[in-house]
């Protein structure tokens, strides 16, 4: 069985495993830098899953920042019928791509 963790970052939850590449909400880190996610909700090991309440105390997930960028453009279109009102806006959400290095489920 593969070791995995469920982490929370940027208001979203992700299921991660070592060696996995992941695009998360933009982090204040430069490429090549190491980041540690300490908001770990659950860790799955060979013995079974361990859940936090809401987070596990000493569990961390370390990752390396690979790159930063912007996602594909999302178009927002508004229109009101028979009034001639039309608005088109675009938005590109910034992201940070990370490589999950290690999952530590210490002390739980």
C-alpha positions in Angstrom: 0.0 0.0 0.0 1.1 3.5 -0.8 1.7 6.1 1.9 -0.5 9.2 1.4 -1.6 12.3 3.2 -4.5 14.7 2.9 -3.3 18.3 3.3 -5.0 21.7 3.3 -3.5 24.7 1.5 -5.1 27.7 -0.2 -8.5 26.8 1.1 -8.5 23.4 -0.7 -7.7 19.9 0.3 -5.4 17.6 -1.7 -4.6 13.9 -1.4 -0.8 13.6 -2.0 1.8 10.8 -2.2 5.6 11.1 -2.3 6.9 11.7 -5.8 3.7 13.4 -7.0 3.5 16.7 -8.8 0.8 19.1 -7.7 -0.5 22.5 -8.7 -1.7 24.4 -5.6 -2.8 28.0 -5.0 0.1 30.4 -5.3 2.7 30.2 -2.4 5.2 32.9 -1.4 8.2 30.7 -2.4 10.6 30.7 -5.3 11.4 27.8 -7.6 13.9 25.3 -5.9 12.8 26.3 -2.4 11.6 23.8 0.1 8.1 24.2 1.6 6.5 22.4 4.5 2.7 21.8 4.7 1.7 21.4 8.4 -2.0 21.4 8.0 -2.3 17.6 7.6 -5.9 16.3 8.0 -5.1 12.6 7.6 -2.2 10.2 6.9 -2.7 6.7 5.4 0.0 4.1 6.1 0.2 0.3 6.0 -1.4 0.2 9.4 -4.5 2.1 8.2 -5.5 5.8 8.1 -5.0 8.2 11.0 -7.3 11.2 11.2 -6.7 14.5 12.9 -9.2 16.6 14.8 -9.1 18.7 12.6 -5.3 18.5 12.0 -2.6 15.9 13.1 -0.3 17.4 15.7 3.2 16.5 14.4 2.5 15.4 10.9 4.1 17.4 8.1 4.5 17.1 4.3 7.6 18.5 2.7 7.7 19.5 -0.9 10.0 21.3 -3.4 8.7 24.2 -5.5 9.2 23.4 -9.2 7.6 26.5 -10.8 5.0 29.2 -10.6 2.6 30.3 -13.4 -0.9 31.1 -14.4 -3.6 28.7 -15.3 -5.7 28.8 -18.5 -8.0 31.8 -18.9 -11.5 31.5 -17.5 -14.0 33.7 -19.3 -16.9 35.4 -17.3 -19.7 36.6 -19.5 -22.8 38.5 -18.3 -25.8 39.5 -20.3 -29.3 40.9 -19.6 -31.9 40.1 -22.2 -33.4 42.9 -24.3 -31.3 45.6 -22.6 -28.1 45.6 -24.6 -26.0 44.8 -21.5 -23.0 42.5 -22.2 -19.8 42.2 -20.2 -16.9 39.9 -20.9 -14.1 39.5 -18.4 -11.1 37.1 -18.3 -9.2 35.8 -15.3 -6.0 33.7 -15.0 -5.5 32.1 -11.5 -1.9 32.0 -10.4 -0.5 28.7 -9.1 2.6 27.0 -7.7 3.7 23.6 -8.9 5.3 21.5 -6.2 6.9 18.0 -6.0 6.0 16.1 -2.8 9.2 14.8 -1.2 8.3 13.3 2.1 5.4 12.6 4.5 6.1 12.6 8.2 3.4 11.2 10.5 5.4 11.7 13.7 3.9 11.2 17.1 0.4 10.4 16.1 
